[in-house]
Amino acid sequence: IRGELPRTDDSPKYAPEVIEAKVVGWIKDNTVISTGELKAGENVALLLSRTNFYGEQGGQVGDIGTIRSETGADFEVEDSQRLGDAVLHLGVLHEGKLAVGGTVTLTQGTYRRLDIMRNHTATHLLNLGLREVLGGDIEQKGSLVDEAKTRFDFSHGSPLTPDEIREVEVLVNQRIMRDLPVHATTMPLATAKQLPGVRAVFGEKYPDPVRVVAIGPDSPEQATHDDSVEFCGGTHLPRTGIIGTFKIISQDAVSKGVRRVTGITGNAAFHHVQKLSSTVERLTASFSCSVEELPTRIEALQEEVKKLQKQVQKGNAGDLNSAADRVLETATEINGVKLLVGAVPAGTAEAMRAQVDRLRQKAGTSVIVLGWKNEDGTAGLV
């Protein structure tokens, strides 16, 4: 970016209140502009003297919202990014004009921010729950928090078992139901590092003083190893009860020794559980059984399907053998080499190779070409 970026005072970012600020410029075509007017229809990164928008950093996405002026300007913030000491409000001016030095009013996207805060506070509880279930030696390797989910990467050599996932979910939801207080405190980095059970991202550089978020105790100094205490600059709820509920929806391998767990909270978790419940209700109705009987019924059905598949395979193999034998019977011989060409029923690649080997053993020196029609209408040839 060409030009000097002015520093943005983003200290109001942790509060939901609407605030006022001065326009100090904008970035357009990778150039800092600090004079003139911005006209309707222009897409820029707006620069302000102060902001209550959270600029993306530390794994948490940036805020959206609106920036308006008394003269009728309406700027839609589609994303907020932090660049050095500046916060960039990326978006478009829909109406009016904005001039450098003008006063504007900033309003966050309240409901989206609340969902982000739910997921961020739940991420800290998830971190604690994973350590309690898998062992205290796991390390956070990264995270992504947005309005839809929390995605948490951590060091662990194997997939979580279903029982381990359930145990983590229970621990997280117990702390949600206890409606624990969430406190953020800024303190010297050296002091913060001595707090019981404090967690930080390995390899991350933290400012001094550092912001510490504690869940449970009234202050970080009162924390124990059973509490969540982390270095964090993100936005959080005042109490865990506002999260509502928490549900793990997936786990994946990121790289060797690193796992990823994705979880959801609030309305997203509620609707997810409703969807699962609806699926179970349809299955119990189809099998005419209770929820407790459902696994046994499904296992019995799977065994029946396996038996039928084996019977079908035996029947197909018999048909394929008969057809291949007819090809052998109609073979022609040219200079001592038998030529076998014909159509056979469709089968697996393994079954076709087996037929070619069987025919070669019977025919001796030969050239064999078998063709068939697949279920999708395409032709197969070997």
N, C-alpha and C positions, 0 to 999 in steps of 0.2 A: 504494500500500500504506500502510495506516494503522499508525503505530508506528515505532519506531527499529529498524533492522536491525543486529544485532551483527556485528562483523567476524569472518570465518572465516580461520583460519590454514590455507592450502592448500599450504604448502611441501612436504608429503609427497606431493603428487599425481604427481610424476615417478617414484616408486618403487612397485614392485608389492607391497610388504610390507603385511600386515594391521596396522592400528593401532587404538588406543583413543582415545576422545574423550568429552567431556561434552555432554549434551543441554542447549542453552541456550534452546530454544523451538521454535516452529513457526509457519507462516503458514496460516491458514484463513479463507476468506471475505475475502481481501485484508487481513487484520488480523494483526499480529504478536502472538503469545501467548507470554508468558515466565513463566507460572506454571501449576501444575496438572498433570494427567495426560492422556496421549493413550491412547484406548481402541481395542481391536481393531475393524477395519472402517473406520476413519477415513482419508480421503485428505487429505494435507497436504504442505506443503513443510517438511521437517525442517531445523532450524538447529542446528549443532554448533560446539563450540569449535575444532575442527580437522578436516581431512578429507584423505583420499588420493584422493577422487573429483575428476575434472577437470570443472569447470563450463564449459559450452559458451561458446566465445569464439574469435575469430581464425579462424573457418571450420571449427573442429573441434567435432564434436558432444560432448555431455556423456556421462559414464560412467553405467553402470547397475551394480547389485550388491545387496548385502544389508547391513543394519545390525541387529545382534543384541545382546541383553543377557544376562547370567547368570541373570536372573529369568525368561527365556523369551520375551522380546519378539522378534518377527521382522518387521522392516520391509523391504519390497521397494522398492528405488530404481529407478524406471522412467526417470528422466532427472535430469540435474544441470545447473542453470543458474546463471550468475554474475549477480548483481545488486549493483552497486556493489562494496563490499568483502566481501560475503557470498556464500556458495555455498548454493544451495537444493537440497536433496535431495528431489525430487518423487516421491511414491509412496504406498503404502498399508501400514498396520500390519495384518498378517494375524493375529498372535497376541500375547497378553500385553498389557502396558501399558508406556508410556514416560513417565517423569516428568522434569521440569526438574531438572537437577543430577545425573541418573543417568549411569552409565558405560556406553558401548556399544562394540562392536567392528565395524569397517568392513572389508568385503571387496569388492574390485572384481570386475566381470564379466571375468575374466582373458582368456578366448579372444576375446571381442569387442574388448577393449582392445588385444590384440595385433594384431588385424586393422586396427584404427584406426591403430596405430603403423606398421604396414607401409605403409598408404596415405599416411600423412603424410610419412614419410621418402621414399617414392617420389615424392610431389608435389615435393619439393625437387630430386630428380634430374630430374624432368620439366621443371621450370622451367629448369634448367641446359641440358638437352638441347635444348629449344626455342630458347634463345638461341644455342646453337652452330649449329643448323641454319638458323634464320630470320634471325639477326642479333642482336647485343647490345642493339639499341634497343627490343626489345619490353618491355612493362611488364605486370606482374601486375595484373589488375583485380578479382580476387576468387577465392575457392576454397571448396569444401565437402569436408570429409574425414569419412567415417564408416566403419563396418565393411565396407560393401559396395563402396566405390569412392573414387576421388579425382576431383573435378571442378574443372578449372582454367580460369579466364578470363584472357585476355591480349589486348593490343593487337596487331592484325594485320589488314591490309586485305583478305585473300583466303583462301579455304579452303586447307588443307594438301593437297598432292598426295599420292597413294599413296606415291611415293618418299620424300617428306619425312616422312611418318608412319613408314615403315619405318626411316628413318635415326634418328629420335628414339628409337624403340623399341630399336634396336641400341645407341645410346649409353647409355640408361638401364640396359639389361640387362648391358652390359659392366661398369658400375660396381657392379651387384649381384653379379656373379660374382667381382669383385675383392675382395669382402667388406671394404669400406672401413670404417674406424672412424667413428663418429658422436659428436661431442663438443658439449656445451652449456656455454657459458661466460657468466657475467654480468660486464659491464664498463661503464664510463662511456659514455654515448651518443655523446659527441664523439669518443672513441677508436674506438668501433665503426664510426662513419661513415667512418673513414679506412682501414678494412680493404680489401685488394684484392678487387675483384669482389663486395663485399657487396651484397645485394639486400633491398629492403623494399617493402611495398605502398604505391603512390602515394597520398598523402592520409591515410594511417594515422598516428595519434599513438602514439608509443612511449614507454614509461617511461624514466626515467633513475635508476639504471643499467638497461641493456637486456640481454635474454638473446639470445645469438648461437649459432646451431646451425651447425657446420661439418662437412662430410662429406669425409673424406680426410685432411687434416692433423691432427696431434696437438693443435694449438691454432689458434684463428682467426688469430693473428699470423703463423703459418707458411703461411697460405693464399695461393694464386695465383689468377689469373683463370680457371684451368682447374678450380677447386674450387667446390663449392657452399657458399656462406656467406650465411646469411639471419638477419634479426631474426625470432625466433619464440618464442612462449610455449607451444607445443604439446608433446605427448608423442611421443618418437621411439625407434626401435630403437637398441641399442648398436652394431650393425654392419649394413651393407647386405645381407649375404648372407642374413639372416633374411627378407628380402622374398620370396625365392624366384624369382619371375619377374614381369614387368610386360607388360601388353598394353593398347594403346589400342583402345577399342571403339566410339567415336563422336566426331564433331566437329560443332559447330553454330555458327550465327551468333547472338550474343546481342543485338547492336545494331550500328549502323554503326561499323566499325573495331574491333570486339571479337569474338573467337572463343572458343569453349568446347571443351575437349578433356576427355573422360571416359576414365579408365583404371582397370584392376583389377590386383590383385596376388595372390600366394599361391595358395590353393586355388581362388579364383574365376577367376584367370587360367588355371590348369591345366585346370579343367573347361571353360572357354570354348574353349581350344585343342583339347581332346578332342572337343567338339561340332563344331567346324569340321573336324577330321580325319575324324570319322564321316561328315559330309556329303560331303566330297570322296571318301571311299571308296565311298559309295553311287553317286555320280555316275560315277566311273570304272568301276564294275561295270555300270551301265546303258549306258554308251557303249562298253564293252569296249575301254578305252584306258588309257594310263598317265596319271599326274598331269600330266606335261609336255604331253601331247597334248590335255588337257581343254579349255583355252581355244579352240583351233582347232576342236574338235568343236562346242562351244557356238556359236561364231560362225557356223559352217556351218549349224547348225540354225536359228539366228535368221534367216539369209538365206533359207532354205527357207520358213520361216513367212511372211516378208514377201511372197515370191512367191505363195504360196497365198492370202494375204489379198487381194492385188491381183486374183487370178483370181476369188475369191468376190465381191469388190466389183463386178467387171465383170458377173458373172452376175446379181447382185442388181439392178444398174442396169438390165439388160435386162428382167428380170421387172417391175421397177417402171415402166419405160417402157411396156411392153405393157399393164399394168393401168390406167395413167393414160390411155392412148389409148382403152381400152374405156369408161372413164368419159366421155370426150369424145364418143364415138360415141352414147352413150345420153343425152346432155344434152338438156334441154328448154329452150325459149325462151319468156320471158314479157316482153312489151312491149319486145322488142328486146334483152333481157339474157339471156344463156345461163346456166342453172343446172346446175352440174356437182357431183354428189354421188355418192360411191361409196367402196368399200373397196379398199385397195391393200396389197401386202406391207409388212412393217415395214422401216424403214430409218433412217438417221441423220437428225438434224434438218436438216443441210445438204442431204442428198439430197431430203428432202421439200420444202424451200423451192425447190430447183432444179426439181422437178416442177411446183409451182404456177406458177413463172415460165414454164416451157415451155408449160403449158396455157393460161396467160393470153395468150401470144403467138399461139397457134393459135386460141383461141376469141374473142379480141377482148374486147368489153365483157361481163363475166361475173362470176358469184359462184361460187367454188370451195370445196368442202368435201371434204377427204380424211380418211379414218379408217383405222386399222390396229390390230392386236393385237400388243403387245410380248411378248417371251419370258417375262416374269414374269406374264403374264396380264392386265396392265393395258391400257387402251385409249389410243391416241394420236389426236390430232385437230389438223388444221391447216386 
